[in-house]
Amino acid sequence: MVTCQSANQLKTPAKEGKPQTFIAKEAGCSQSAVSKHVNRKLTGRKKCGRKRCTTNRENRSLERLVKQNRFKNLGELHKEWTEAGVKASRATTHRRVTEFGYSCRIPLVKPLLNHRPRQRRLTWAKEKKKWTVAQWSKVLFSDESKFCISFENQGARVWRKGGEAHSLLL
C-alpha cells in the first residue's frame, strides 16, 4: 500500500472540494489513504474496554506512597490511598502498583560470612558432649534445610522494580 507523503498535502485540496482521486494522484498515494486522512480515521483505533477509575494524578500519588515506604503491604497501601480520597478496589491498587513495574518480593539478606564454620561446629559438639539420649531425642536434624511452618518466617516483603538489587532497601 502506498502511503501519503504528508497529511498537510491532503487538507488543503480537500477543503477546496476536490475529489479524493484527484488528491491521491497529486499527493502520490492511494485513494483509501486520502479518505482516511480526510475523515480523520488514521489517528488510530479508539480505546476499547472499561474506562479507568483512577486518574494519572491519583496513580502518581500511589506511586509516591510505594516509594516512601517499600515495606508496606498491599492492604496498608490501599488503605492510605483510599483515605486520600481515591475510590478504587484493592485489586485496582495492586494492578496500578504492578503497572509501575513493582512486585512484592522477600529481600535476600546476605548471610554473615562465617570464617570458622569448623570451629563453631566443634564448639557446639563439645557443649553437647554429655547430653543424654532423652535430650538427643528432642533434636531434629534437617541437613540445614529451612522449614517454614508459617508465613511469619519469611520476613518483611519489599516492593521492588525489576532489576533492582535483591537487598534490603533501608
N, C-alpha and C positions, 0 to 999 in steps of 0.2 A: 504494500500500500504506500502510495506516495503521500507525504505529509506536507503541509503548507510551510513555507519558509518563515513567515511571521504572521502573527494574528493581526497586527496593525494593517497589513495589506488588505485584509478582508473587511474590516469595519467600515472604511470609507466608502468603497463601492456598494456595499450592502445598504448603507444609509441612502445612497443615491437612487436606490430602487433597481439596480442592475440585476439580471438573473444570475443564479448561482453557477450555472455552467460557464457563463462569461467570466465571472470572478475566478473560477477554478482554472481556466485557461490562462488568465492574466497572472495569477499567483503561482501557477505551475504545480497544482495539486489536484486531488480528486474532488468531485462534486460533493461526496459524502463528508469529506473533511471540512469543506466550506459550510455545509449545512450544520455540522456540529458546532462550528465556531459562531455562526450567526445566531443559532438558537441557544448558545451558551451551555451545550451539553458536554463539552470537552473538559469541564472543570473537575470531573471525577464523579464517582458514584456517591450518592448521599449516604450518610451514616445509617447503618441498619442496627436493629436491636433496641433495647430499652435505653432510655436517657439516663445518664449518670446522675446519682442522687447527691453527689458532692461536687463542689466547685474546685477549681485549681487552687484557690486561696485556702480552702479547708484542707485540701490534700497537702499543701505546703506546711500547714500548721501541724498536721500529723507527722510529717517527716521531721519537723523540728523537735517534736516530742520524743521520737525514736532516737534522734541524735543526742538529745540532752541526757538521757539515761537508757543505755542499751540493755541494761539488766532487767528492765520492766517486762513483765509477761504481757501477753496479748490482752488479758482481761483488764489489767491496770491501764494499758494504753487506750483501750476502748472506753473505759470509764472517764479518763481525763479528757479524751477527745469529745465525747458526748456532753460532758459538763461544760465544755467551751461553746456549746450551742449547736453542734453538728448532729443532724439526725441521720444516723447510719447504723446498720446492724453490725454485730460482731464479725460476721463473715465479710462484710464490706471493708471493715477495718483491716482484717487480715489480707484481703485482696490488695488493698492500697499499699500496705507495707511491703508486700512481695513485689508489687509493681515498681516500687522504688529500688528494688534489687536486694532487699534484705531478706535473710532467712534466719530462723532461730536455731542456733546450734549450741552444743555444750562446748565450752572452751577447753582446749587441751592445755593443761598446766604442765610445764616442763618438769620432769621429775628431778629431784635433788640428785646431784651427782654423788654417787656412793663410791668413794675412793677405796674403801676397805670392806668389801662385802664378805670376804672370808673371815676377817677379824670379827665382824659383827655376828656372823653365824656361830663362830666358835664361842664367843661370849654368851650368846643365847643358849647354846648347848650346855655350857658349864653351869649356867644358872639352873637348868632343868635336870642336871645330872642325878639328883637324889629324889626325883619325883617317883611317886608310887604308881602302880598300874591303874588305880582308880582315877588319879589325876590325869594320866595319859589317855584314858578312855573318853575324857571330855574334850579332847583336842581333835579338830578336823583338819587334816592335811589336804590342801587343794591344789597342789602344784602351782602355786602363785596365780591361780585363776581368780578373777574378781567375780563374786556372786552378787547380783543386785536383787535384794529382797523387796525393796520399794523404790519409788521414783526419787525419794529424798537423797539417795546415794549418788545420783547423777551430778549433783552440784548445780550451780547457777547456770542459766541459759543466757545467751548473748545474741542480740540482733546484729548480724554482720553481713556486709555485702560480699558477693563472690570475689574471691581473690585476696581478701584481707587475711592477714596473718592469723593463724589459729592460736592466739594467746589472749590472755585477759586484757580487756581494754579498760584501763583504770583512768 
